[in-house]
């Protein structure tokens, strides 16, 4: 189960992105998370996805 807290979720996902070397799309898919909804949630909470570094970052 994924954390509900946005900060914990970002930390968890960034760890998976780094350690498991997978794309955000794939990571969200295997965790049954809609990409568009997730990107909106990131934006609302002051985060964005940096494609060049494959990392979620604060704005």
mmCIF file as Biopython writes it, N, C-alpha, C and O atoms, coordinates in Angstrom:
data_model
#
loop_
_atom_site.group_PDB
_atom_site.id
_atom_site.type_symbol
_atom_site.label_atom_id
_atom_site.label_alt_id
_atom_site.label_comp_id
_atom_site.label_asym_id
_atom_site.label_entity_id
_atom_site.label_seq_id
_atom_site.pdbx_PDB_ins_code
_atom_site.Cartn_x
_atom_site.Cartn_y
_atom_site.Cartn_z
_atom_site.occupancy
_atom_site.B_iso_or_equiv
_atom_site.auth_seq_id
_atom_site.auth_asym_id
_atom_site.pdbx_PDB_model_num
ATOM 1   N N  . UNK A ? 1  ? 0.843  -1.180 0.000   1.0 0.0 1  A 1 
ATOM 2   C CA . UNK A ? 1  ? 0.000  0.000  0.000   1.0 0.0 1  A 1 
ATOM 3   C C  . UNK A ? 1  ? 0.893  1.249  0.000   1.0 0.0 1  A 1 
ATOM 4   O O  . UNK A ? 1  ? 1.899  1.315  0.706   1.0 0.0 1  A 1 
ATOM 5   N N  . UNK A ? 2  ? 0.498  2.224  -0.803  1.0 0.0 2  A 1 
ATOM 6   C CA . UNK A ? 2  ? 1.275  3.453  -0.926  1.0 0.0 2  A 1 
ATOM 7   C C  . UNK A ? 2  ? 0.884  4.459  0.149   1.0 0.0 2  A 1 
ATOM 8   O O  . UNK A ? 2  ? -0.264 4.482  0.591   1.0 0.0 2  A 1 
ATOM 9   N N  . UNK A ? 3  ? 1.829  5.287  0.567   1.0 0.0 3  A 1 
ATOM 10  C CA . UNK A ? 3  ? 1.516  6.323  1.565   1.0 0.0 3  A 1 
ATOM 11  C C  . UNK A ? 3  ? 0.512  7.334  1.013   1.0 0.0 3  A 1 
ATOM 12  O O  . UNK A ? 3  ? 0.547  7.659  -0.174  1.0 0.0 3  A 1 
ATOM 13  N N  . UNK A ? 4  ? -0.375 7.829  1.863   1.0 0.0 4  A 1 
ATOM 14  C CA . UNK A ? 4  ? -1.339 8.864  1.468   1.0 0.0 4  A 1 
ATOM 15  C C  . UNK A ? 4  ? -0.725 10.254 1.543   1.0 0.0 4  A 1 
ATOM 16  O O  . UNK A ? 4  ? -1.068 11.128 0.746   1.0 0.0 4  A 1 
ATOM 17  N N  . UNK A ? 5  ? 0.176  10.465 2.489   1.0 0.0 5  A 1 
ATOM 18  C CA . UNK A ? 5  ? 0.828  11.758 2.648   1.0 0.0 5  A 1 
ATOM 19  C C  . UNK A ? 5  ? 1.683  12.043 1.418   1.0 0.0 5  A 1 
ATOM 20  O O  . UNK A ? 5  ? 2.505  11.213 1.029   1.0 0.0 5  A 1 
ATOM 21  N N  . UNK A ? 6  ? 1.496  13.209 0.803   1.0 0.0 6  A 1 
ATOM 22  C CA . UNK A ? 6  ? 2.188  13.533 -0.448  1.0 0.0 6  A 1 
ATOM 23  C C  . UNK A ? 6  ? 3.704  13.519 -0.290  1.0 0.0 6  A 1 
ATOM 24  O O  . UNK A ? 6  ? 4.405  13.072 -1.198  1.0 0.0 6  A 1 
ATOM 25  N N  . UNK A ? 7  ? 4.221  13.989 0.822   1.0 0.0 7  A 1 
ATOM 26  C CA . UNK A ? 7  ? 5.672  14.010 1.028   1.0 0.0 7  A 1 
ATOM 27  C C  . UNK A ? 7  ? 6.244  12.597 1.149   1.0 0.0 7  A 1 
ATOM 28  O O  . UNK A ? 7  ? 7.306  12.300 0.602   1.0 0.0 7  A 1 
ATOM 29  N N  . UNK A ? 8  ? 5.543  11.747 1.858   1.0 0.0 8  A 1 
ATOM 30  C CA . UNK A ? 8  ? 5.971  10.350 1.991   1.0 0.0 8  A 1 
ATOM 31  C C  . UNK A ? 8  ? 5.858  9.633  0.646   1.0 0.0 8  A 1 
ATOM 32  O O  . UNK A ? 8  ? 6.720  8.831  0.287   1.0 0.0 8  A 1 
ATOM 33  N N  . UNK A ? 9  ? 4.790  9.929  -0.093  1.0 0.0 9  A 1 
ATOM 34  C CA . UNK A ? 9  ? 4.590  9.315  -1.400  1.0 0.0 9  A 1 
ATOM 35  C C  . UNK A ? 9  ? 5.705  9.720  -2.365  1.0 0.0 9  A 1 
ATOM 36  O O  . UNK A ? 9  ? 6.250  8.874  -3.074  1.0 0.0 9  A 1 
ATOM 37  N N  . UNK A ? 10 ? 6.043  11.005 -2.392  1.0 0.0 10 A 1 
ATOM 38  C CA . UNK A ? 10 ? 7.119  11.488 -3.262  1.0 0.0 10 A 1 
ATOM 39  C C  . UNK A ? 10 ? 8.436  10.804 -2.896  1.0 0.0 10 A 1 
ATOM 40  O O  . UNK A ? 10 ? 9.174  10.370 -3.781  1.0 0.0 10 A 1 
ATOM 41  N N  . UNK A ? 11 ? 8.728  10.708 -1.624  1.0 0.0 11 A 1 
ATOM 42  C CA . UNK A ? 11 ? 9.955  10.054 -1.177  1.0 0.0 11 A 1 
ATOM 43  C C  . UNK A ? 11 ? 9.981  8.587  -1.612  1.0 0.0 11 A 1 
ATOM 44  O O  . UNK A ? 11 ? 10.987 8.098  -2.125  1.0 0.0 11 A 1 
ATOM 45  N N  . UNK A ? 12 ? 8.873  7.903  -1.400  1.0 0.0 12 A 1 
ATOM 46  C CA . UNK A ? 12 ? 8.762  6.492  -1.782  1.0 0.0 12 A 1 
ATOM 47  C C  . UNK A ? 12 ? 8.964  6.317  -3.282  1.0 0.0 12 A 1 
ATOM 48  O O  . UNK A ? 12 ? 9.747  5.472  -3.717  1.0 0.0 12 A 1 
ATOM 49  N N  . UNK A ? 13 ? 8.245  7.128  -4.077  1.0 0.0 13 A 1 
ATOM 50  C CA . UNK A ? 13 ? 8.330  6.991  -5.530  1.0 0.0 13 A 1 
ATOM 51  C C  . UNK A ? 13 ? 9.715  7.356  -6.050  1.0 0.0 13 A 1 
ATOM 52  O O  . UNK A ? 13 ? 10.228 6.687  -6.947  1.0 0.0 13 A 1 
ATOM 53  N N  . UNK A ? 14 ? 10.325 8.394  -5.508  1.0 0.0 14 A 1 
ATOM 54  C CA . UNK A ? 14 ? 11.674 8.758  -5.941  1.0 0.0 14 A 1 
ATOM 55  C C  . UNK A ? 14 ? 12.678 7.649  -5.634  1.0 0.0 14 A 1 
ATOM 56  O O  . UNK A ? 14 ? 13.589 7.394  -6.421  1.0 0.0 14 A 1 
ATOM 57  N N  . UNK A ? 15 ? 12.508 7.003  -4.506  1.0 0.0 15 A 1 
ATOM 58  C CA . UNK A ? 15 ? 13.382 5.881  -4.159  1.0 0.0 15 A 1 
ATOM 59  C C  . UNK A ? 15 ? 13.215 4.751  -5.163  1.0 0.0 15 A 1 
ATOM 60  O O  . UNK A ? 15 ? 14.199 4.170  -5.623  1.0 0.0 15 A 1 
ATOM 61  N N  . UNK A ? 16 ? 11.966 4.438  -5.504  1.0 0.0 16 A 1 
ATOM 62  C CA . UNK A ? 16 ? 11.699 3.378  -6.483  1.0 0.0 16 A 1 
ATOM 63  C C  . UNK A ? 16 ? 12.236 3.761  -7.861  1.0 0.0 16 A 1 
ATOM 64  O O  . UNK A ? 16 ? 12.824 2.932  -8.555  1.0 0.0 16 A 1 
ATOM 65  N N  . UNK A ? 17 ? 12.033 5.020  -8.254  1.0 0.0 17 A 1 
ATOM 66  C CA . UNK A ? 17 ? 12.524 5.476  -9.558  1.0 0.0 17 A 1 
ATOM 67  C C  . UNK A ? 17 ? 14.037 5.343  -9.643  1.0 0.0 17 A 1 
ATOM 68  O O  . UNK A ? 17 ? 14.578 4.931  -10.669 1.0 0.0 17 A 1 
ATOM 69  N N  . UNK A ? 18 ? 14.710 5.693  -8.562  1.0 0.0 18 A 1 
ATOM 70  C CA . UNK A ? 18 ? 16.174 5.639  -8.534  1.0 0.0 18 A 1 
ATOM 71  C C  . UNK A ? 18 ? 16.677 4.194  -8.426  1.0 0.0 18 A 1 
ATOM 72  O O  . UNK A ? 18 ? 17.500 3.758  -9.231  1.0 0.0 18 A 1 
ATOM 73  N N  . UNK A ? 19 ? 16.189 3.471  -7.446  1.0 0.0 19 A 1 
ATOM 74  C CA . UNK A ? 19 ? 16.733 2.146  -7.154  1.0 0.0 19 A 1 
ATOM 75  C C  . UNK A ? 19 ? 16.321 1.079  -8.158  1.0 0.0 19 A 1 
ATOM 76  O O  . UNK A ? 19 ? 17.091 0.165  -8.453  1.0 0.0 19 A 1 
ATOM 77  N N  . UNK A ? 20 ? 15.109 1.196  -8.679  1.0 0.0 20 A 1 
ATOM 78  C CA . UNK A ? 20 ? 14.607 0.171  -9.599  1.0 0.0 20 A 1 
ATOM 79  C C  . UNK A ? 20 ? 14.746 0.576  -11.060 1.0 0.0 20 A 1 
ATOM 80  O O  . UNK A ? 20 ? 14.416 -0.198 -11.959 1.0 0.0 20 A 1 
ATOM 81  N N  . UNK A ? 21 ? 15.238 1.791  -11.293 1.0 0.0 21 A 1 
ATOM 82  C CA . UNK A ? 21 ? 15.502 2.292  -12.644 1.0 0.0 21 A 1 
ATOM 83  C C  . UNK A ? 21 ? 14.328 2.045  -13.593 1.0 0.0 21 A 1 
ATOM 84  O O  . UNK A ? 21 ? 14.477 1.408  -14.635 1.0 0.0 21 A 1 
ATOM 85  N N  . UNK A ? 22 ? 13.157 2.563  -13.208 1.0 0.0 22 A 1 
ATOM 86  C CA . UNK A ? 22 ? 11.990 2.422  -14.071 1.0 0.0 22 A 1 
ATOM 87  C C  . UNK A ? 22 ? 11.392 3.787  -14.360 1.0 0.0 22 A 1 
ATOM 88  O O  . UNK A ? 22 ? 11.708 4.772  -13.693 1.0 0.0 22 A 1 
ATOM 89  N N  . UNK A ? 23 ? 10.537 3.831  -15.346 1.0 0.0 23 A 1 
ATOM 90  C CA . UNK A ? 23 ? 9.892  5.094  -15.705 1.0 0.0 23 A 1 
ATOM 91  C C  . UNK A ? 23 ? 8.764  5.392  -14.724 1.0 0.0 23 A 1 
ATOM 92  O O  . UNK A ? 23 ? 8.220  4.493  -14.083 1.0 0.0 23 A 1 
ATOM 93  N N  . UNK A ? 24 ? 8.427  6.669  -14.625 1.0 0.0 24 A 1 
ATOM 94  C CA . UNK A ? 24 ? 7.308  7.063  -13.774 1.0 0.0 24 A 1 
ATOM 95  C C  . UNK A ? 24 ? 6.025  6.407  -14.265 1.0 0.0 24 A 1 
ATOM 96  O O  . UNK A ? 24 ? 5.224  5.933  -13.460 1.0 0.0 24 A 1 
ATOM 97  N N  . UNK A ? 25 ? 5.824  6.376  -15.574 1.0 0.0 25 A 1 
ATOM 98  C CA . UNK A ? 25 ? 4.616  5.778  -16.140 1.0 0.0 25 A 1 
ATOM 99  C C  . UNK A ? 25 ? 4.468  4.326  -15.713 1.0 0.0 25 A 1 
ATOM 100 O O  . UNK A ? 25 ? 3.388  3.893  -15.312 1.0 0.0 25 A 1 
ATOM 101 N N  . UNK A ? 26 ? 5.560  3.579  -15.804 1.0 0.0 26 A 1 
ATOM 102 C CA . UNK A ? 26 ? 5.512  2.166  -15.421 1.0 0.0 26 A 1 
ATOM 103 C C  . UNK A ? 26 ? 5.270  2.008  -13.924 1.0 0.0 26 A 1 
ATOM 104 O O  . UNK A ? 26 ? 4.472  1.170  -13.504 1.0 0.0 26 A 1 
ATOM 105 N N  . UNK A ? 27 ? 5.948  2.800  -13.136 1.0 0.0 27 A 1 
ATOM 106 C CA . UNK A ? 27 ? 5.787  2.737  -11.685 1.0 0.0 27 A 1 
ATOM 107 C C  . UNK A ? 27 ? 4.347  3.035  -11.276 1.0 0.0 27 A 1 
ATOM 108 O O  . UNK A ? 27 ? 3.787  2.349  -10.420 1.0 0.0 27 A 1 
ATOM 109 N N  . UNK A ? 28 ? 3.751  4.050  -11.882 1.0 0.0 28 A 1 
ATOM 110 C CA . UNK A ? 28 ? 2.361  4.378  -11.572 1.0 0.0 28 A 1 
ATOM 111 C C  . UNK A ? 28 ? 1.428  3.272  -12.046 1.0 0.0 28 A 1 
ATOM 112 O O  . UNK A ? 28 ? 0.476  2.915  -11.351 1.0 0.0 28 A 1 
ATOM 113 N N  . UNK A ? 29 ? 1.698  2.736  -13.217 1.0 0.0 29 A 1 
ATOM 114 C CA . UNK A ? 29 ? 0.852  1.674  -13.767 1.0 0.0 29 A 1 
ATOM 115 C C  . UNK A ? 29 ? 0.825  0.455  -12.854 1.0 0.0 29 A 1 
ATOM 116 O O  . UNK A ? 29 ? -0.247 -0.081 -12.572 1.0 0.0 29 A 1 
ATOM 117 N N  . UNK A ? 30 ? 1.983  0.013  -12.392 1.0 0.0 30 A 1 
ATOM 118 C CA . UNK A ? 30 ? 2.009  -1.191 -11.549 1.0 0.0 30 A 1 
ATOM 119 C C  . UNK A ? 30 ? 1.403  -0.936 -10.170 1.0 0.0 30 A 1 
ATOM 120 O O  . UNK A ? 30 ? 1.055  -1.878 -9.458  1.0 0.0 30 A 1 
ATOM 121 N N  . UNK A ? 31 ? 1.278  0.342  -9.796  1.0 0.0 31 A 1 
ATOM 122 C CA . UNK A ? 31 ? 0.638  0.686  -8.525  1.0 0.0 31 A 1 
ATOM 123 C C  . UNK A ? 31 ? -0.789 1.189  -8.723  1.0 0.0 31 A 1 
ATOM 124 O O  . UNK A ? 31 ? -1.403 1.723  -7.799  1.0 0.0 31 A 1 
ATOM 125 N N  . UNK A ? 32 ? -1.312 1.014  -9.943  1.0 0.0 32 A 1 
ATOM 126 C CA . UNK A ? 32 ? -2.691 1.359  -10.283 1.0 0.0 32 A 1 
ATOM 127 C C  . UNK A ? 32 ? -3.016 2.823  -9.974  1.0 0.0 32 A 1 
ATOM 128 O O  . UNK A ? 32 ? -4.041 3.131  -9.365  1.0 0.0 32 A 1 
ATOM 129 N N  . UNK A ? 33 ? -2.116 3.722  -10.408 1.0 0.0 33 A 1 
ATOM 130 C CA . UNK A ? 33 ? -2.299 5.161  -10.220 1.0 0.0 33 A 1 
ATOM 131 C C  . UNK A ? 33 ? -2.417 5.802  -11.595 1.0 0.0 33 A 1 
ATOM 132 O O  . UNK A ? 33 ? -1.579 5.574  -12.467 1.0 0.0 33 A 1 
ATOM 133 N N  . UNK A ? 34 ? -3.457 6.603  -11.787 1.0 0.0 34 A 1 
ATOM 134 C CA . UNK A ? 34 ? -3.673 7.308  -13.046 1.0 0.0 34 A 1 
ATOM 135 C C  . UNK A ? 34 ? -2.634 8.415  -13.196 1.0 0.0 34 A 1 
ATOM 136 O O  . UNK A ? 34 ? -2.475 9.246  -12.302 1.0 0.0 34 A 1 
ATOM 137 N N  . UNK A ? 35 ? -1.932 8.426  -14.320 1.0 0.0 35 A 1 
ATOM 138 C CA . UNK A ? 35 ? -0.856 9.386  -14.557 1.0 0.0 35 A 1 
ATOM 139 C C  . UNK A ? 35 ? -1.354 10.823 -14.502 1.0 0.0 35 A 1 
ATOM 140 O O  . UNK A ? 35 ? -0.753 11.654 -13.822 1.0 0.0 35 A 1 
ATOM 141 N N  . UNK A ? 36 ? -2.439 11.131 -15.204 1.0 0.0 36 A 1 
ATOM 142 C CA . UNK A ? 36 ? -2.947 12.509 -15.233 1.0 0.0 36 A 1 
ATOM 143 C C  . UNK A ? 36 ? -3.387 12.984 -13.858 1.0 0.0 36 A 1 
ATOM 144 O O  . UNK A ? 36 ? -3.102 14.118 -13.471 1.0 0.0 36 A 1 
ATOM 145 N N  . UNK A ? 37 ? -4.074 12.132 -13.121 1.0 0.0 37 A 1 
ATOM 146 C CA . UNK A ? 37 ? -4.508 12.493 -11.767 1.0 0.0 37 A 1 
ATOM 147 C C  . UNK A ? 37 ? -3.299 12.703 -10.857 1.0 0.0 37 A 1 
ATOM 148 O O  . UNK A ? 37 ? -3.288 13.612 -10.026 1.0 0.0 37 A 1 
ATOM 149 N N  . UNK A ? 38 ? -2.293 11.866 -11.020 1.0 0.0 38 A 1 
ATOM 150 C CA . UNK A ? 38 ? -1.098 11.986 -10.198 1.0 0.0 38 A 1 
ATOM 151 C C  . UNK A ? 38 ? -0.354 13.283 -10.492 1.0 0.0 38 A 1 
ATOM 152 O O  . UNK A ? 38 ? 0.088  13.970 -9.571  1.0 0.0 38 A 1 
ATOM 153 N N  . UNK A ? 39 ? -0.215 13.619 -11.774 1.0 0.0 39 A 1 
ATOM 154 C CA . UNK A ? 39 ? 0.478  14.856 -12.143 1.0 0.0 39 A 1 
ATOM 155 C C  . UNK A ? 39 ? -0.269 16.074 -11.605 1.0 0.0 39 A 1 
ATOM 156 O O  . UNK A ? 39 ? 0.360  17.044 -11.180 1.0 0.0 39 A 1 
ATOM 157 N N  . UNK A ? 40 ? -1.588 16.037 -11.617 1.0 0.0 40 A 1 
ATOM 158 C CA . UNK A ? 40 ? -2.396 17.120 -11.046 1.0 0.0 40 A 1 
ATOM 159 C C  . UNK A ? 40 ? -2.156 17.210 -9.549  1.0 0.0 40 A 1 
ATOM 160 O O  . UNK A ? 40 ? -2.009 18.304 -9.005  1.0 0.0 40 A 1 
ATOM 161 N N  . UNK A ? 41 ? -2.117 16.067 -8.884  1.0 0.0 41 A 1 
ATOM 162 C CA . UNK A ? 41 ? -1.867 16.051 -7.433  1.0 0.0 41 A 1 
ATOM 163 C C  . UNK A ? 41 ? -0.486 16.615 -7.112  1.0 0.0 41 A 1 
ATOM 164 O O  . UNK A ? 41 ? -0.327 17.378 -6.159  1.0 0.0 41 A 1 
ATOM 165 N N  . UNK A ? 42 ? 0.506  16.239 -7.907  1.0 0.0 42 A 1 
ATOM 166 C CA . UNK A ? 42 ? 1.850  16.791 -7.701  1.0 0.0 42 A 1 
ATOM 167 C C  . UNK A ? 42 ? 1.821  18.307 -7.806  1.0 0.0 42 A 1 
ATOM 168 O O  . UNK A ? 42 ? 2.339  19.009 -6.937  1.0 0.0 42 A 1 
ATOM 169 N N  . UNK A ? 43 ? 1.216  18.802 -8.867  1.0 0.0 43 A 1 
ATOM 170 C CA . UNK A ? 43 ? 1.166  20.243 -9.114  1.0 0.0 43 A 1 
ATOM 171 C C  . UNK A ? 43 ? 0.465  20.981 -7.975  1.0 0.0 43 A 1 
ATOM 172 O O  . UNK A ? 43 ? 0.940  22.022 -7.521  1.0 0.0 43 A 1 
ATOM 173 N N  . UNK A ? 44 ? -0.652 20.447 -7.520  1.0 0.0 44 A 1 
ATOM 174 C CA . UNK A ? 44 ? -1.410 21.079 -6.428  1.0 0.0 44 A 1 
ATOM 175 C C  . UNK A ? 44 ? -0.609 21.136 -5.133  1.0 0.0 44 A 1 
ATOM 176 O O  . UNK A ? 44 ? -0.846 21.994 -4.282  1.0 0.0 44 A 1 
ATOM 177 N N  . UNK A ? 45 ? 0.330  20.224 -4.994  1.0 0.0 45 A 1 
ATOM 178 C CA . UNK A ? 45 ? 1.118  20.151 -3.759  1.0 0.0 45 A 1 
ATOM 179 C C  . UNK A ? 45 ? 2.536  20.693 -3.915  1.0 0.0 45 A 1 
ATOM 180 O O  . UNK A ? 45 ? 3.389  20.468 -3.057  1.0 0.0 45 A 1 
ATOM 181 N N  . UNK A ? 46 ? 2.782  21.406 -5.013  1.0 0.0 46 A 1 
ATOM 182 C CA . UNK A ? 46 ? 4.068  22.074 -5.179  1.0 0.0 46 A 1 
ATOM 183 C C  . UNK A ? 46 ? 5.194  21.214 -5.708  1.0 0.0 46 A 1 
ATOM 184 O O  . UNK A ? 46 ? 6.365  21.504 -5.464  1.0 0.0 46 A 1 
ATOM 185 N N  . UNK A ? 47 ? 4.855  20.156 -6.433  1.0 0.0 47 A 1 
ATOM 186 C CA . UNK A ? 47 ? 5.860  19.267 -7.011  1.0 0.0 47 A 1 
ATOM 187 C C  . UNK A ? 47 ? 5.707  19.201 -8.520  1.0 0.0 47 A 1 
ATOM 188 O O  . UNK A ? 47 ? 4.666  19.560 -9.070  1.0 0.0 47 A 1 
ATOM 189 N N  . UNK A ? 48 ? 6.761  18.735 -9.181  1.0 0.0 48 A 1 
ATOM 190 C CA . UNK A ? 48 ? 6.707  18.446 -10.608 1.0 0.0 48 A 1 
ATOM 191 C C  . UNK A ? 48 ? 7.631  17.269 -10.889 1.0 0.0 48 A 1 
ATOM 192 O O  . UNK A ? 48 ? 8.498  16.938 -10.079 1.0 0.0 48 A 1 
ATOM 193 N N  . UNK A ? 49 ? 7.436  16.643 -12.042 1.0 0.0 49 A 1 
ATOM 194 C CA . UNK A ? 49 ? 8.294  15.530 -12.429 1.0 0.0 49 A 1 
ATOM 195 C C  . UNK A ? 49 ? 9.343  16.023 -13.404 1.0 0.0 49 A 1 
ATOM 196 O O  . UNK A ? 49 ? 9.012  16.545 -14.469 1.0 0.0 49 A 1 
ATOM 197 N N  . UNK A ? 50 ? 10.609 15.858 -13.045 1.0 0.0 50 A 1 
ATOM 198 C CA . UNK A ? 50 ? 11.742 16.233 -13.885 1.0 0.0 50 A 1 
ATOM 199 C C  . UNK A ? 50 ? 12.120 15.018 -14.735 1.0 0.0 50 A 1 
ATOM 200 O O  . UNK A ? 50 ? 12.762 14.087 -14.249 1.0 0.0 50 A 1 
ATOM 201 N N  . UNK A ? 51 ? 11.720 15.038 -15.997 1.0 0.0 51 A 1 
ATOM 202 C CA . UNK A ? 51 ? 11.965 13.897 -16.883 1.0 0.0 51 A 1 
ATOM 203 C C  . UNK A ? 51 ? 13.450 13.651 -17.119 1.0 0.0 51 A 1 
ATOM 204 O O  . UNK A ? 51 ? 13.876 12.502 -17.238 1.0 0.0 51 A 1 
ATOM 205 N N  . UNK A ? 52 ? 14.238 14.713 -17.186 1.0 0.0 52 A 1 
ATOM 206 C CA . UNK A ? 52 ? 15.674 14.554 -17.448 1.0 0.0 52 A 1 
ATOM 207 C C  . UNK A ? 52 ? 16.380 13.785 -16.341 1.0 0.0 52 A 1 
ATOM 208 O O  . UNK A ? 52 ? 17.329 13.045 -16.601 1.0 0.0 52 A 1 
ATOM 209 N N  . UNK A ? 53 ? 15.919 13.959 -15.108 1.0 0.0 53 A 1 
ATOM 210 C CA . UNK A ? 53 ? 16.537 13.276 -13.965 1.0 0.0 53 A 1 
ATOM 211 C C  . UNK A ? 53 ? 15.697 12.121 -13.436 1.0 0.0 53 A 1 
ATOM 212 O O  . UNK A ? 53 ? 16.083 11.453 -12.477 1.0 0.0 53 A 1 
ATOM 213 N N  . UNK A ? 54 ? 14.533 11.886 -14.072 1.0 0.0 54 A 1 
ATOM 214 C CA . UNK A ? 54 ? 13.618 10.825 -13.641 1.0 0.0 54 A 1 
ATOM 215 C C  . UNK A ? 54 ? 13.341 10.936 -12.140 1.0 0.0 54 A 1 
ATOM 216 O O  . UNK A ? 54 ? 13.465 9.969  -11.388 1.0 0.0 54 A 1 
ATOM 217 N N  . UNK A ? 55 ? 12.959 12.162 -11.731 1.0 0.0 55 A 1 
ATOM 218 C CA . UNK A ? 55 ? 12.793 12.452 -10.309 1.0 0.0 55 A 1 
ATOM 219 C C  . UNK A ? 55 ? 11.663 13.455 -10.090 1.0 0.0 55 A 1 
ATOM 220 O O  . UNK A ? 55 ? 11.476 14.380 -10.880 1.0 0.0 55 A 1 
ATOM 221 N N  . UNK A ? 56 ? 10.924 13.260 -9.020  1.0 0.0 56 A 1 
ATOM 222 C CA . UNK A ? 56 ? 9.906  14.216 -8.595  1.0 0.0 56 A 1 
ATOM 223 C C  . UNK A ? 56 ? 10.604 15.247 -7.724  1.0 0.0 56 A 1 
ATOM 224 O O  . UNK A ? 56 ? 11.338 14.902 -6.798  1.0 0.0 56 A 1 
ATOM 225 N N  . UNK A ? 57 ? 10.365 16.528 -8.034  1.0 0.0 57 A 1 
ATOM 226 C CA . UNK A ? 57 ? 11.039 17.609 -7.316  1.0 0.0 57 A 1 
ATOM 227 C C  . UNK A ? 57 ? 10.036 18.659 -6.868  1.0 0.0 57 A 1 
ATOM 228 O O  . UNK A ? 57 ? 8.946  18.779 -7.427  1.0 0.0 57 A 1 
ATOM 229 N N  . UNK A ? 58 ? 10.423 19.417 -5.849  1.0 0.0 58 A 1 
ATOM 230 C CA . UNK A ? 58 ? 9.621  20.559 -5.405  1.0 0.0 58 A 1 
ATOM 231 C C  . UNK A ? 58 ? 9.809  21.698 -6.390  1.0 0.0 58 A 1 
ATOM 232 O O  . UNK A ? 58 ? 10.883 21.872 -6.965  1.0 0.0 58 A 1 
ATOM 233 N N  . UNK A ? 59 ? 8.743  22.474 -6.576  1.0 0.0 59 A 1 
ATOM 234 C CA . UNK A ? 59 ? 8.821  23.639 -7.478  1.0 0.0 59 A 1 
ATOM 235 C C  . UNK A ? 59 ? 9.676  24.714 -6.866  1.0 0.0 59 A 1 
ATOM 236 O O  . UNK A ? 59 ? 9.864  25.771 -7.469  1.0 0.0 59 A 1 
#
